[in-house]
């Protein structure tokens, strides 16, 4: 195990009251690129950290997030001791404690119809919550972050956790695919955004440009240097500047942007290349594909 805590990947322990949002929290950490383990016995935490430290040599090190809570039963009592041992050995970590008022927790359990993990036969949800609160009292006092989710919507919890643990490279967590296509071959079914550029003048009607594609400079200049395209692209990029950060903040992992013309050969190809380059310049991970280019070439695609 490494002695220098700054050399270790980020390590987060998520705990707290059942029904306070631990599942939602783990989704956030997964979106942020953490390797997540739910309901991990506290005695296995050192093993997980050790394995992760060893993997660093193979460039596979992950930021770690584990959920440790009252579901562990008898194993939970040793969690604080295990965390102290980690810190004494030079392993840095943060504890996130999720809490909520008893009334809210009762309401959430009633709406979900799930059994509280500390409700034994003959006990009520309230009694289970009170028992869990006593069990977690010391851990709550040691937590680095205590987040009360009583009046918090899932989106607010996601935003709060991102403020604490995002590295500043959240845009790299969103994989963007920009694809050109031809409407006569049907629009992609899996596209999140579909843009129709058939309103732009069509290079197809210029005999010299007809056999070329939007990847060729003459067609690209014909499409991109027109006043109509310049005005459209300005407004299109303004729209992207609004929606893309929203997708990131929502934790979206994949986004497909489809740009279509008639045949998928000229206008859509040029605009897809320009759109992809713009998003790359903004720090997003982008791949560009031209779905119908082969279909269009040599077949008088427009």
N, C-alpha and C positions, 0 to 999 in steps of 0.2 A: 504493500500500500504506500502511496506517495506521501511524503512528509510535507511538501509544499502545497498548501491549500489553493494557491493561485494557479497551480498547474492542473488542478482537478477540474473536470467539467462541472457545470452548475448542478447542484443536487438539491431537490426540493422534496420535503415531506408534507403531504396534504393530509390533514386530519380534521376532526371536528364532529359536530353533531350529525347524526343520521338524518337525512332529509334537508340538510342545509346547502346542498349543491356540490357535493364532491364529484359526482359523475360529470356534471357540466365543467367543473374545473379541470378534470383530466382530459376532456376533449380540447380544452384550450391549450394545455401543455403539449398534447399530441400535435396540434396545429403549429405550435412554436418549435417543433422539432425535437422534443424531449422523448426519450425512451421511457414509457410509462408502465408501471406495474401496479395492479389493483390488489388490495387486501393482502399485502405482503407481511408475513410474520416478522416481527422486529428482529428476531434472532438471525434472519437471513439478510438483513440490510448490509452488514459488513461483507458478506460474500458477493452481493451484487456490486458494491462499490469496488471490491477487489477485481472482479471480472472485468468491469468497465475500465479500470486503470490499466489492466494488462492489455486490453484491446487497443489502447492508445497507440501502441507501437505499430499496429496494423492499420492505423488511420481510420478506425471504426468507432472512436470514442463518441459517446452520446451524452447529451445533457440528460440527467435522470430526474424522474418524478415518480414517487411512490405514494400510494394511499395506505396509511396504517390507521386503523380505527378499532372501535369496540367489537367489530365482528370477529377479531382475532381471539376473543375470549381470554383464556389464561395467558396467551402469549403477549397480550397488550401491555401487561403490567411492567414488562422489561423494556418498553420502548425508550423511556427517558434515559435509562442506564446505557442502552446501546448508543443513543445519540451523544451522550457525554463521552463515551469511549471514542467515538468517531472524531469528535472535536479535539480530544486530548491527543489523538494520533495525527492531527493536522489536516483532517478532512473538513472543509467548510460546507455548510448546508444552511438552508432556510426552512422554517416551519410555517406553513400556512394553516391557520385554524379557521374553519368555517362555522359560523354560529347563526342562530336564529331564535326568536322568541318562542317559548313553549307553545303558545296558542297557534302560531304559524306552523310549527312542526306537526302538531296534531292535525291541523287542517290538511297539510300536504299528505300525511299518511292516510287520512280518511279518503282523500280524493284518489290516491293511487291504489288503495285497497291492499297495500303491502303490509307485511308484518314487521313491526319494529324489531331489530336484531336482539334487543335485550328484554323483549316481552316473553316471559315464560308462561306456561299454562296458568290461567287464573289471574294474570296481571293485566293492567290496562296500558294503553299507549302512553298516558301521562306518567304512570309509574315507571315504564321503560325509559322514557326521556329523562326523568329525574335520576334514575340509576346511572344512565350514561353521562349525565352532566357531572355527577360526583366523581365518576371514574376519570373524566377528562380534565378535571379542575387544575391539576398541577401542570398538565401539558399546555393548557390554554395560557397559563401564566408565563410559560417559557417561549411561546410562539413569537416569531418575528412579525407576522402579519395576522391580525384578527379581523376577519371580514364578516360583518353581520348582514345576512341576506334576507332579513325579514321583509323589507319593502323593496327588494332588489329584483328586477327582472333579469332573466338569463343574459341578455345583451349587456347590461350594466356590469354583471359579474365578469363576463368575458373582457370587457374594456378595462376593468380594475386590475385583473390579473396581467393583462398585456402591459399595462403601465408599470407594473412591478418587474416583469420578467422578460419582456421583449428586448431583443438585443439591438434594435435599430435597423435590422435587416429583414423586417417582416415581409417586405415586398418579394424577397427571394423565396419566401414560402409559398407564394402563389405562382403556379405554373400556368402560363398563358399560351394558348395556341391560336394563332391567327391563320385562318384558312380562306382561300379564295374558292369560288364555285360558280357554276352556271345555273341560273334558274331553270333552264330547259332540262337540266339533269336533276332537278329538285334540290331544295335547300337542305343542309345538314340537319338531321333530327336532333343531334345532341348539342346544338349551338346555344349559348346563353344570350348572345347578342347577334342579331342579324341586320346587316346594313345593305340596302339596295342602292347600287350606284348606276343603275340603268338610265338615270336622268342625264348622265354626262354624255357628251358627244362620243360617238362610237368609231374607233379606228377601223373597224371592219369595213366601212364604206370607202376607205382609201385603198385602192388596189395594191399600192406599195407596202402598206402596213398589214394588210389582211393576213398574210402567212406568218407574220411575226407574233410575238407575245409581249405581255407586259414586262417581261424580263429584259427585253431588247430596248436599247436606248431610244430609237426613234419613236416607238410606241409609248415608252415612259414619258418622253418629252411631250408628245401629243396629248397625253392624258393629264399629266401633272402640272404643266405650265399654262393651262387654260385658266381664265378668270373664274369660271364656274368651279373648277376643282380647287383652286386656291382658297376661295371663300368657303367651300364645303369643308376642306381639310382643317381650316382654322376652327370652325364650329365643332367639327368632329373631335378634334384634340381637346377643346374646351370641355366637351362632354366626358371624354375619357379622364380628364383631370378631376372630374367630380365623382364618377362612379368607381374608378379603380381603388382609391383609398377606402371607399365604403366596403368593397369586396374584401379588402385586406383586414379591415377592422372587424368584419363579420367572421373572419377565420376561414374564408373560402380557400380551398386548396387548388382547384382547377377551374380555369375559365376558358371557354371557347368563343372566339369572336369570328363570325363568318361574314365575309364581304362578297356580295354577288353581283354579277352582271348577267348578260344573256347566256353566253356560252362558257364563261370562265376562262377566257383566253387573254383578254386585253385589259379592260378597265379594272376589274376586280383584282387581277394579279398585281398591277402597279400599285393600287391602293393598299393591298395587303402587305406588300413589301414596305411601303412608307409607314403604315400603322405599326408594323412589327419593329421597325427601326426606332420609331418614336418611343414606344413602350420600353425598349431596351435602354434608351437614353435616360429613362426615368428610373431605372434600377430594377425592372421586372425581368424574370426569367421567361424568355419568349422563344417559341419555335414557330416557323412560318411554313405552311404547306399550301400546295396548289392542287386541290382535289381533282379538278376536271381538265387540267392542262393537256394531258395526253389524249383525252377524248376530243378536245377541241382542235388540236393541231392536225392540220391536213384534212379536216372535216368541215371547213367553213364555219367554225364556231364563231359566234359574235361576242 
